[in-house]
Amino acid sequence: MIETSFIEIENHPVGMIVSERAGCRFYGASHIFDAIDGQYFSSIDAAQDAAELVVASTRGHVAPASARVAG
């Protein structure tokens, strides 16, 4: 069964995570996430961390710990 979850950072959707056999795949909600779009991660937490890093890099500072997974 395929499961999907959505990642939000500061109440803004950043992408969708689709569970696969041993991990998950991230699909970005905007071009900002092209660097990790379609990338395979070992866990939802790992995908969330990567999305936080992308957001932080666009802001020029360390990512907030406010990302959450909705699903």
matplotlib code that plots the C-alpha trace (Angstrom):
import matplotlib.pyplot as plt

x = [0.0, 1.3, 1.3, 1.7, 2.5, 3.0, 5.8, 5.1, 7.6, 6.2, 2.7, 3.8, 3.6, 7.0, 6.5, 5.0, 6.6, 5.6, 6.6, 8.5, 9.8, 12.5, 12.2, 10.4, 10.7, 10.3, 8.4, 8.8, 5.9, 8.0, 11.1, 13.0, 13.1, 14.5, 17.7, 15.9, 12.9, 12.4, 15.2, 15.0, 15.4, 15.8, 13.0, 10.5, 12.7, 15.6, 13.4, 12.1, 15.7, 16.7, 13.7, 14.6, 18.2, 16.9, 14.7, 17.6, 19.9, 17.4, 17.3, 21.0, 20.8, 20.3, 17.0, 14.3, 13.1, 9.5, 9.1, 6.3, 4.9, 1.2, -0.4]
y = [0.0, 3.4, 6.0, 9.8, 12.5, 16.2, 18.4, 21.9, 24.4, 27.4, 26.4, 26.5, 23.3, 22.3, 18.9, 15.4, 12.2, 8.9, 5.8, 3.1, -0.3, 0.7, 4.5, 7.3, 9.7, 13.5, 15.5, 19.3, 21.8, 24.4, 24.9, 25.8, 22.1, 21.0, 19.9, 17.2, 16.6, 12.9, 12.0, 8.8, 9.1, 6.4, 7.9, 10.7, 12.4, 12.4, 13.9, 16.5, 17.4, 17.8, 20.1, 22.2, 22.6, 23.8, 26.4, 27.5, 27.8, 30.1, 32.3, 32.1, 30.7, 27.5, 25.7, 26.1, 23.0, 23.9, 21.6, 19.1, 16.2, 16.2, 13.1]
z = [0.0, -0.9, 1.8, 1.3, 3.7, 3.3, 4.8, 6.0, 7.3, 9.2, 7.9, 4.3, 2.2, 0.9, -0.6, -0.6, 0.6, -0.9, 1.1, -0.8, 0.2, 2.6, 2.7, 0.9, -2.0, -1.8, -4.4, -4.0, -4.0, -5.8, -7.8, -4.7, -3.9, -7.3, -5.7, -3.7, -5.9, -6.6, -4.2, -2.2, 1.6, 4.2, 6.3, 6.5, 9.1, 6.6, 3.9, 6.4, 7.4, 3.7, 3.1, 6.1, 4.8, 1.4, 3.1, 5.3, 2.3, 0.6, 3.7, 4.5, 8.0, 9.9, 9.4, 12.0, 13.9, 13.1, 10.2, 10.6, 8.7, 8.0, 6.6]

ax = plt.figure().add_subplot(projection="3d")
ax.plot(x, y, z, "-o")
ax.set_aspect("equal")
plt.show()
